[in-house]
Amino acid sequence: MDPLIILMLLALLLSAAAIFIFEDLLYIVIIFGAFSMVMSVIWQQFNAPDIAITEAAVGIGMTVILVTVVTKIGRRPH
């Protein structure tokens, strides 16, 4: 397997684990956005550009919506 793919899969695992470490909701949303972008690059590397574009679009859209929600409700869970 390509070392770049292995590195990106490791980044996915680290970002998934980091979600459980942070308590600040804004940090979690930013990590989610990074997870989505890395996942779209992985799909592109697997020669699935249609899935990569969909993942990028959905990831960007969800990140914008989640940042809006976090700014409305606050950054710390109650």
N, C-alpha and C positions, 0 to 999 in steps of 0.2 A: 504494500500500500504506500502511496505517496506520503512523504514526511509532512508536507503541508496539510494534508487531510488529517493526519494524526494530531498535528498541532492545533488545528481548528476544533477537532473533536474534544481535545483536552480543554480548550477555551470554553466550549459548551458545558463541559462537566463543572469547571470552576465557576462559571456564571450561574449555573443551576444551584450549586452549593452556596454561593454568595448570597442568594436570595434569602436563605435561612439565617444568615449571620446579621444582616443589617435590620434595624428597626425603622429607619427613616424611609417612608413610603416613596419619596422622590428618588432616592438611591435605587430602590427596588425597581422602579419604573425605568430608570436609565439602564440598569442591568438587563431588564427585559428587552429593551430596544437593541442593546448590543448583542444579546442572544439571537434575536431575530435577524440582524444583519449578518452575523457569522453563519447562521443557518442558510441564509440565501446564497452566500458565497459557496457554501458546501454543495448546495443543489446545483449551482453553476458548474462547479468542478466535476460533478457527476453527470454532466451533459444533459441537464434538465432545465433549460432556460425558462420554460413556461412556469414551472414550479418556483424557480428562483425569483422571477418577477412578481408572482403572486405573493410569495413569502415576504418580499421587500415591501410591497404595497400594503399588505395587511399589517405587517410589523410597524411601519411608519404611522399608519392610521390609528392603530391601537395605542401606540406610544403617545401620540398627540392627544387622543381622548383621555388616556390615563393621567397624563400630566395636567390636563384641564381639571379632571376630577380631584386630583391630589391638591391642586392649588385652591380648590373650593372647600375641601373638607379639612385640610391641614396635613402637615407632613408626618405627624406622630399619631399612631393608633391610640384610641381612647380606652 
